[in-house]
Amino acid sequence: MIFWRYQLLFFVMSVLLFAYVDNDLDGVDDSIDHCLNTPFDELVDERGCPLDKVFPGKIIFQIGSDVSFNQIDDPVSNLNIYANYMIDRWNFSISNSNYYVTNLSNDVEENNLYLTAGYTYIKENTRTRFSVGTKFDLTDRESGDKDNDFYASINFEYFPDNKQNIFFYYSYTLSGDSSLIDYENFHSVSIGSGYSVTDQWYTALSYNYANSYYPDTGDYRALSWFNSYRFTSTVYATLNYAHTFDDISYSHIVTFNIGAYFD
């Protein structure tokens, strides 16, 4: 009889321990923790957030540029501005992309605004983010205004250990049309793996594919090398190089961003 009592006690304790996950060791289960990765020596409230944390959430602001070039055409530059607000496991972002190129024949400019909302689901050593959003075409055109694009995406990450991650990204976009062009709906895929070389430096390799929203135009295919370096707990920079394998894109694309966290 005593043996079965011990067996029952062992079973109940095993179930409780298996169901309870607290990666930042603050005493609050990850399933209800609003502030993940809190230092273990900080006092937290019932939400898992530091007691002296007045501002609910975190803001990320980032600015940067990318340059596309090859051996034939003139380089193309693109200015990117990005802001993101995170609270609990929700995130809301607004970003602007301004594209401008001058060549011998004409000047081309595009100005787009993106609004995105997403939710991150965390379970053991996986992380999945679901996002939806819309793109506004702000370009001043002489004729034919383009309708908004609407997109949805999923970003899945698997962490074999605390230094490496394997990721898969997929998005699908419903393209808005204009009086000039009937744009095609399109999807994009990225798959790769990253590694934290140090506490400050993260690097990753990925293969990227996207079909074009222009009718009868080839697909985009590229191999990317991404790097992120954290100078302080609040300031970071990213550098990405992409080499394309299709016949329509620039052969080389270099992107640099610098950003900051605000708690």
C-alpha positions in Angstrom: 0.0 0.0 0.0 2.8 2.4 0.9 4.6 1.5 -2.4 1.5 2.6 -4.4 1.3 5.9 -2.4 4.9 6.7 -3.3 4.2 5.8 -6.9 1.2 8.1 -7.0 3.1 10.9 -5.4 5.9 10.5 -7.9 3.5 10.6 -10.8 1.8 13.7 -9.6 5.1 15.5 -9.0 6.3 14.5 -12.4 3.2 15.9 -14.1 3.6 19.2 -12.2 7.3 19.6 -13.0 6.8 18.7 -16.6 4.0 21.3 -17.0 5.9 24.1 -15.2 8.4 26.0 -17.3 10.3 29.0 -15.9 13.3 29.7 -18.1 14.3 33.0 -16.4 13.9 31.6 -12.9 11.8 34.4 -11.6 9.1 32.1 -10.1 6.5 32.9 -12.8 5.6 30.2 -15.3 6.5 31.2 -18.9 2.9 30.6 -20.1 1.8 33.7 -18.0 5.1 35.6 -17.8 4.7 39.1 -19.4 8.5 39.9 -19.1 10.5 36.9 -20.3 14.3 36.8 -19.6 14.1 38.8 -16.4 17.4 38.6 -14.5 17.0 36.0 -11.7 18.1 38.5 -9.0 15.3 41.0 -9.7 12.1 41.1 -7.7 9.1 40.6 -9.9 5.3 41.0 -9.6 2.6 38.4 -10.4 3.1 39.1 -14.2 6.8 38.3 -14.0 7.9 41.9 -14.5 10.3 43.9 -12.3 8.6 45.7 -9.5 10.1 49.0 -10.5 9.1 48.7 -14.2 6.8 51.6 -14.8 6.6 51.5 -18.6 4.5 48.5 -19.8 6.4 47.0 -22.7 9.4 47.7 -24.9 10.0 50.0 -27.9 12.6 49.3 -30.7 13.6 52.0 -33.1 15.8 51.2 -36.1 17.1 53.2 -39.1 19.3 52.0 -41.9 19.8 51.6 -45.6 20.5 49.0 -48.2 22.4 49.3 -51.5 22.0 47.0 -54.5 24.6 46.8 -57.2 26.2 44.7 -59.9 28.7 45.0 -62.7 26.3 46.6 -65.2 23.7 48.9 -63.7 24.0 51.9 -61.4 23.6 51.2 -57.7 20.2 51.5 -56.1 19.8 52.8 -52.5 16.9 52.3 -50.1 16.2 54.1 -46.8 14.5 52.1 -44.1 12.9 53.4 -40.8 11.3 50.9 -38.4 9.6 51.2 -35.0 8.2 48.3 -32.9 6.2 48.2 -29.7 6.2 45.0 -27.7 3.9 44.2 -24.7 3.4 40.7 -23.3 3.8 38.5 -26.4 2.2 41.0 -28.8 4.1 43.3 -31.1 3.0 46.2 -33.3 5.3 47.8 -35.8 5.3 50.7 -38.3 8.0 51.0 -41.0 8.8 53.2 -44.0 10.8 52.2 -47.1 11.9 54.9 -49.5 13.5 53.7 -52.7 15.2 56.1 -55.2 17.5 55.5 -58.2 18.8 57.8 -60.9 20.1 56.6 -64.2 20.6 57.9 -67.7 17.0 57.3 -68.8 14.9 58.3 -65.9 14.4 58.8 -62.1 12.5 56.1 -60.2 11.1 56.6 -56.7 8.9 54.5 -54.4 7.7 55.3 -50.9 5.9 52.7 -48.9 4.4 52.5 -45.4 3.9 49.2 -43.5 1.7 48.5 -40.5 2.1 45.1 -38.8 0.7 43.3 -35.8 1.9 39.9 -34.5 1.7 37.4 -31.6 4.5 35.1 -30.4 3.7 31.7 -29.1 6.5 30.1 -27.0 6.7 26.5 -26.0 9.8 24.7 -24.6 12.5 25.2 -27.2 10.3 26.6 -30.1 9.0 30.0 -30.8 6.3 30.8 -33.4 5.2 34.3 -34.4 2.0 35.0 -36.4 1.7 38.4 -38.1 -0.7 40.3 -40.3 -0.3 43.7 -41.9 -0.9 46.1 -44.7 1.3 48.1 -47.1 0.3 51.7 -48.2 1.8 52.9 -51.4 2.7 56.6 -50.7 4.4 57.2 -54.1 3.2 60.4 -55.8 2.2 59.0 -59.2 0.9 61.1 -62.1 -1.8 58.6 -62.8 -3.1 55.4 -61.3 -3.1 55.1 -57.5 -2.3 51.6 -56.2 -4.5 49.8 -53.7 -3.2 48.6 -50.4 -1.4 45.2 -50.1 -2.5 42.9 -47.3 -0.1 40.2 -46.0 0.1 37.4 -43.4 3.2 35.5 -42.2 4.5 32.9 -39.9 8.0 32.7 -38.4 9.0 29.5 -36.7 12.2 29.0 -34.7 13.6 25.9 -33.1 16.4 26.2 -30.5 18.5 23.0 -30.2 20.5 24.7 -27.5 21.0 28.2 -26.0 23.3 29.3 -28.8 21.8 28.0 -32.1 18.4 28.4 -33.8 16.9 27.0 -37.0 14.2 29.1 -38.5 11.6 29.0 -41.2 9.6 32.0 -42.5 6.6 32.1 -44.9 4.5 35.0 -46.0 1.6 35.5 -48.5 0.6 38.9 -49.9 -2.6 39.9 -51.5 -1.5 42.6 -53.9 -3.6 45.7 -54.6 -4.1 46.7 -58.2 -3.9 50.1 -59.9 -5.4 51.6 -63.0 -2.1 50.9 -64.8 -1.1 47.3 -63.7 -2.9 44.3 -62.3 -0.4 43.1 -59.8 -0.1 39.4 -58.9 -0.5 37.9 -55.4 2.9 36.5 -54.2 4.5 34.5 -51.5 8.0 34.5 -50.0 10.0 31.8 -48.1 13.2 31.9 -46.0 14.9 29.0 -44.3 18.2 29.0 -42.4 20.1 28.7 -39.2 21.9 31.1 -36.9 24.5 30.9 -34.1 25.4 33.2 -31.2 29.2 33.3 -31.5 29.4 35.5 -28.4 26.9 37.2 -26.1 27.1 40.3 -28.4 27.5 38.7 -31.9 24.8 36.6 -33.7 25.3 35.4 -37.3 23.0 33.4 -39.6 22.9 31.9 -43.1 19.6 31.6 -45.0 18.1 30.8 -48.4 15.4 33.2 -49.6 12.8 32.9 -52.3 9.9 35.1 -53.5 7.8 35.2 -56.7 7.3 38.6 -58.3 4.1 40.7 -58.0 4.7 41.9 -61.6 3.0 39.7 -64.3 5.4 37.5 -66.4 8.4 38.4 -64.3 10.9 35.9 -62.8 11.3 34.9 -59.2 13.7 36.2 -56.6 16.3 33.7 -55.2 19.2 34.6 -52.9 21.6 33.3 -50.3 22.0 35.7 -47.3 24.5 36.2 -44.6 23.1 38.1 -41.6 25.0 39.5 -38.6 23.8 41.3 -35.5 26.1 42.9 -32.9 25.0 44.4 -29.6 27.2 47.2 -28.4 25.3 47.8 -25.1 22.2 46.4 -23.6 20.1 49.0 -25.6 22.1 49.7 -28.8 22.7 47.3 -31.6 23.6 47.1 -35.3 22.9 44.6 -38.1 24.6 43.9 -41.4 23.3 41.6 -44.1 24.7 40.6 -47.4 22.6 38.8 -50.1 23.9 37.3 -53.3 21.1 36.6 -55.8 20.8 33.7 -58.3 18.0 35.0 -60.6 18.2 37.0 -63.8 16.2 40.1 -62.8 17.6 41.2 -59.4 20.8 43.0 -58.6 23.6 40.5 -58.0 24.6 42.0 -54.6 22.5 43.6 -51.8 24.1 45.0 -48.7 21.9 46.2 -45.8 23.0 48.1 -42.7 20.8 49.1 -39.7 21.4 50.6 -36.3 18.8 50.4 -33.6 18.0 50.9 -29.9 15.8 49.4 -27.2 13.7 51.6 -24.9 12.1 49.9 -21.8 
